[in-house]
Amino acid sequence: MRKSLLQLLFTFIVMAGSVVGYLYESSFWLPFEYKIKDRMLQSRGEITGDENIVIIDIDEKSLKTLGQWPWSRDKIARLLQNLSDLGVAIVGLDVVFAEADNSSPQKVLAQLGLPHKDVPDYDTIFAETIAHTPTVVGYVFALTPDSIQPEGNPKSAAILVEQNRPKRSSLIKPYRAILNIPQIQKQAYSSGYFNTIPDNDGIVRSVPLVMEYDGVLYPSLSLEMVRIALGEKKINIVYDENGLRQIEIGEHIIPTDFFGRLMVNYRGGQNSYRYISAIDVYNNRVDPLHVKDKIALLGTSAAGLLDLRSTPFESVYAGVEVHANAIDNMLHEDYISQPIWARGVDLLSIVILSIVTLVALLVPSAFFSFIALVILNLIVVITHYYCMVYQGILLNTILPLFAINILFIVGQAMNYFLEIRQKELIKHKFSSKVSPAVMNNILSSGDDILQGIEKEITTSFFRFT
């Protein structure tokens, strides 16, 4: 009886601690949960990315041919024009042109005090090319205050409509926008930020689809490109009593967390999408079928340009391909998310699994308890893997596993030490009262050794005269 009460008490402590930890101490267990989910993605293996998404890569070969970055704007204009001539559907620039092109002949001559009226201005050429090609320009938000004062707001053609917005929004609110020069920004049809925010361990698992800057909502580059690709004008931001719930573009429903972040369902490691060297586009040495009617992202895989990220699949991964994955997820509605009801499932599973583990520990057989432990662990891992990979639903894995295993380890230790104590008590009380054979029989009994037992026995009485 005492053993059962101790097991019950400890089960309640572990169960309550796990529930409280789930609700209020997520910063402690989240790193472990991230690693489990990363491993599940890796175990799933790689998936072929959408062939209609391509990456125009400012790679080492391009840098070697056209020179170090940044290139003069006339070269980038030629690259965009060639893509447009090849019939590209839309081009997103995963790069910001925050300063004027000082290599422009007009600016060079002006600095030298020489006539420059009819001399080409590369920024003007670039801006006009952007205006006449299906290009969405990119910019970046500075998330924390720095020594530079905010200047200007981004330009977006999207109409963002908020439904049931609470008084306090949980959206990310950056400090300032690092924009393209006004000449470029003015000519662009639309723009989107391309920030990627890694988790505390440095791995990019999600992208913020919407941020609130200066009281106005702005879409990410990937979200804006999806909106344009779907031919929609409006983006609905839907809230509930808990915060942001989802983003809607036409019939497409995009699940996010409360901060407006989409967890990226990575297709695999780098090169899940077709990479086309920028120099090949520049020189028109590209198969038109690789570009025509495609969604293109202009970015870099060159290590020297510092746009490399860590993902669940690779520690060195081109940042532009993160956006390609996000676009792929949204177009195909292939998501990984945690719906609000999943929190209830997580809490209920902690309670149920703790009770099942307690029942297994109360069974006298240690072997049976161990088999039950293995089965419970497998059920949790396999069920959560299936939900994540095949249903796109995230369930908490680390806390149920913690509850099961800590209960088993401590519970078995309790059983062991209580059994040792009982045997020592038996030895002390009966060592001088019964024979060694009876003592060994008592100690080897699998039943409670302090309880009486009933048996039918035969006795003989002898009378001596």
N, C-alpha and C positions, 0 to 999 in steps of 0.2 A: 504493500500500500504506500509506504513512504517513497519508494522508488518511483511509482507512478505519479505521485504528487510533485516530486522534484522535476520529472520529465515534463509534466504539464506546465509547471511554473516557468521552466526555461523556454519551452516552446512559445509561451505567451510573450516572454521578454524579446525573443528573437523576432517573432512576428510583428510585435509593436514597433520594435526598433527598425525593422525593414520598411514598414509603412511610413513611419515618421521620416526616415531617410529618403524615401521616394518623394515625399511631398515637400520636404524642406531642405534637404542636403544634397541636391543633385550635383553640385560642383565636386563632391567627393567621389561619387560613383560614375559620373559621366565619362571620364577618360577610359575606364575599363569597359564601359558599354560601347564606346566608339570602337575600341579594338576588336570586340566581338563582332560588331556589325561589319567592320572592314574585312575580317576573316570570312564572314559569310559571303560577302561580295566576291572575294577572291575564290572561294570554293565554288561559287556559281560558274565562274569562268567568264571568258570574254564573249561579247555579243557583237555582231556586225553592226556598225553604225549606219545611219541613213546615207545612202549613196548620193542623195540630193544636197548634202551639206559638204562643202569643200573648204579647205583652208589654203589661202594664198600666203605662202610662207616666206618671210624675210629671213632666209636661212644663210648659212655660212657661204654657200656658193654665190648667192645674190650679193652679199656684202663684199665678197672678194672681187666680183665683177664691177659693181656700181660704186664701190667705195664704202667708207664707214657711214654709219647712221648718225644723224638724219640725212637722208638724201635731199637733194634740191627738189622743190615742190613740182617742178616741171616733169621730173621723172615719175613721181607718184601720180601726177595727172595723166601721163601717158599710160601708166599701168591700169588706172581706173578706166580710161577710155578704151583700152584694148579689151578689158573685161566686158564693158558695155557692148562693144562691137561683136563680141562672141556670143552675146545673148544672155548674159548672166541675169538672174531674176532680181537679186538684191545683194548689195555688198555692205558689210558692216566693218567699220574701222576700229580695231582693237588697239588704237594708238591715238594720242592727243597731240595736236599741233598748237601748243600754247604760246609759241614765240614766232615772230616774223622770220622769214627765210632771209638771212643776211647774205646768202650767196647769190641772191637775185641781182642780175646786171643793173637794174634800175636803182637798187639800194646801194650797190657798190659805187656807181657813178655819182650818185647823190652825195655819198660820204666824201668822195674826192672833189666835189664841187664842179663836176663836169656835166655837160648837157645830158639829160636823160629822159626827155619828153617821149620819144618814140621807141624807147628801149623796153624790152619785155620785163614784166614784173611777174615773177614765178608765183607769188601768192595769189595774184589776180587770175592767172592761168589755172591754178589749182582750184580756186573757188568756183570759177565758171564751169570747170569740168564736173565738180561735185553737183552743181545746179542742174546739169544736163545728163547726169547718169543716176542710176538707182542706188545711190549711196546714202547710208546712215552713218553720220560721224559719231565718234566716241569722245567721251571726256571722263574725268575721274573726280570723285569727291574726296576731299581731305576730311577724315573722320574726327580728328582731334584738333584743338586750337593750336595754331602756330603763330609766327611773328608777322604773317601776311594778312592784311585785312581782306575780307570777302569783296569780290568785285563781280557784279552781274549775275544773272540767273541763266540756267541752261535753256535751250530751245527744244520744245517737243511738239510734234503734231498730234500726239495722242490726247484724247479726252479721258481723264481719269475721274470716275464717279464713285463716291464713297457711299455705302449703304449702312445705316445704323452705326455711324461713327461714334465711339465713346468719347467722353470728355478728355480722357488722357489716352493718347495713342502709344502703342508699344513699338511703332516703326522706328527704324534707325534714323537719327537726325544728325547729319554731317555738319561740319563747321563751315566749310566753303567749297565752292566748285572750281576745279582747275579746268578752264574751258579752252576751246580753240580760239584763235585770234578772231576778232569780230568780223573780219572780212570773210572768213570761212564759215563761221557760225551763222552769219546772215544768209548766205547762199544755200545752206543745207536745208533739205526738206524736213529732216528731223534728226534727233540725236538721242543717245542713251549712255549712261555711265557703265563702265566695265570693271568696277571694283569686285574683287574676290576677297572675302574675309575668312582667314583660316581659323580653325578651332585652336584651343590653347596648346595643343601638341604640334601646331604648325601645318596640319593637314586640311586641305580645302574639301569639305564635304557638302557645303551648301553655297548658294549664291543669293544675295538679296535682290529680289525682283523689283521692289519699290522702296524708295526712301523719301523722307519728308524734309525738304530744305526750304527754309524761310517761309514756312506755312503752306508750301505747295508740294504736291506729290509728283515724283518723276520716275519714269520706268527705266529699268536697266537696258543695256544694249540688246541683250538676248530677248527680253520681253517685247521691246519695241519692234525688233525684226520679225518676231512671230506675229505680232499684231498686223504689220504690213503684209506679211506673207498670207495671212488669212483674209485680208481685205476688209478688216474691221476698223472702225474709227474710234470706238469706245472701249475702255478697260474698266470693268467694275471691280471695286475693292469692297469685299463683303466682310463685315464684322459680326460678331455675336457678343454675348455678355462676357466672354472670356478674352476677347481681343480679335485680332484679324484671323479669319477662318480660311478664306480662299480668294483667289483672283479669277475673274471670269472674262474671257474674250469670246464673244459670240457664244457658241455652244461648248466651247472648251472651258472646263473647270480645272483650275490649277491649285492644288492644295499647298498651303504654306504653313509655317509656324506663326506664332504671335508676332514675330518681328518681320514678317514678310519674306522669309527666306525659303527657297526651294531646296530640298535635299536632292543632290544630283545623283541620279541613277546612272553611274558611269558604265559605259559600254565595255570598257577594258582599259588597257594601258594606252600609251601614246600611239598614234597612227591608227586609231579606230576609224578615222575618216581620211579621205584622200587628201594628201598634201601636194600642192603644186608650187614649185619654186617660183618666187616672184620674178626672177630674171627670165624664166621661160615665158611668163606672161608678158613681160616687158619687151621681149624679142619676138613675140607672137609665135612661139614654138610649142603651142599647147593644142592638144586634140580638142576641137570645139565641143565634142560630146561630153567632155569632162567639165565644161563650164556652162553650156547652154541650159537655161532654166534652173540653174542651181542657186542655192543660198551660199554665198561666199563670205568668209571672214578673213580680213587682212590682219595678220599678226606675225609673231616671230617665234622660232624655236631656237634661235642663236643664243648660246649661253652668255655671250658678252652683253646682250641687251637686257638681261635681268628680268625677263618675264617668264620665269620658270616657277612652278608650284609643286607641292607635294600632294598626292592624292592617295586614296586607299590602294591603288594598284601600283603606283610608281612614286619614288621620292623625287624624281626630276621629270617634270611634266610641263609641256607648253601651256601657258595660261590661256591662250586663245582657244585651245581645245576644250577647256572647261566650259566656255560659252557655247561651243558646238554641241556638247553633251546636253546642256540646259535647253537649247533650241530643239534638239532631237526629242528630249523628254516631253516638252510642251506640245510639239506638233503631233506626236504619237500618243499623247496622254498616258505615258508610261512612267508612273511616279513611284517614289518611295515616300511615305508620309506617316504621321501619327495622328489619326483622327481623334477627336475629343473623347470618344467612347473607349478608346484604347487605354486611357488612364484607369478607367473603372475595371477593365479586364486585367490590367497589371496588378492592381491592389487585390482583386479577388483571387488571382492566381497565387499571390504570396500567401494569403490566408489558407486557401485549400491545400496547397502543397505542404505548408507547415503542418497542418493537421494530419495529412496522409503520412508524412515522415514520422510524426509522433506515434501513430498507430503501428508503423513498421518497427519502431524501436521497442514498443511494448511486447512484441513477439519474442519469446525466449531465444529463438534460434538466431545467432549472430550471422550465420550464412544467409538466412532469408532476409535479414535486414540489409546486408550488403547488396544482395541481388535487387532488392527494392530500391536502394540508393541509385544503382546503375540505371535501372529502368526509368526512374523519375528524372534523372539528368538527361537521358536520351530523349524522353518525351518533351522536355522543355526545349532542348536545342533543336530537335527536328521540327517541332511545331513552329517555333519562332523563325527558323530558316525558311520553312514553307510559306509562312505568312509574309515574310519580307521579299523573297525572291519571286514567288508566284502570285501573291495577292497585293504586293506593294504596301503592306501594313507593318509598321514598326511596333514591336512589343518589347518591353523591358526584359532583358535576359539575365543580367548580372545579379539583380536582387533575389529573384526566385532561386537561382543557383546558389547564391550565398546562404539563403535561409535553409535550403535542403542540406547542404554539405556541413554547415556549422552545427546544425541540429544533430546530424548523424555523428560527427566527430565527438562533440561534447557529450551527446547522449550515450554513445558506446563507452566513452571514458567513465561516465557516471555508473553505467551498468557494471563495468569491470571493478571499479573501486568499491562499490556497494557490495558486490559479491565477495570480494576479498575480505571486507570488514565482517560480513556475516559468517564467513568460514572461520575467521579468527575468534569471533564470539562463540561459535559452536565448540571450537577446540578448548577455549578457556572454561566453558561451563561443564563440558562432558568428558574432558580428558581423564578425570579421576573416577568417573561413574560408569563408563561403558568400556567394552573391549575395543581394541584397535580396529577390528573388522567392522563393528557397528559404526565407529567413528568415520571410517572411510566410506561406508555406504551412505551415511548422512551427507558428507561433503560432496560426494559425486552425484547426488540427486539433482535433477534439473528443476525440481519444484522449490517453492519457498521453504527453506530449510528450518524456519522457525515455526512452521505450521504443523499441526498434528495430521496423521494419516490414519485411514481405516483399512484394516486387512482382516481376512479370515485366517485364523491360525488354529493349530491343534496343540493342546497342552497335555502333558501326562503328569499324573501325581503318583508318587511312590510313598508307600507307608512302610516304615521300618519298625520292626518290633524286636 
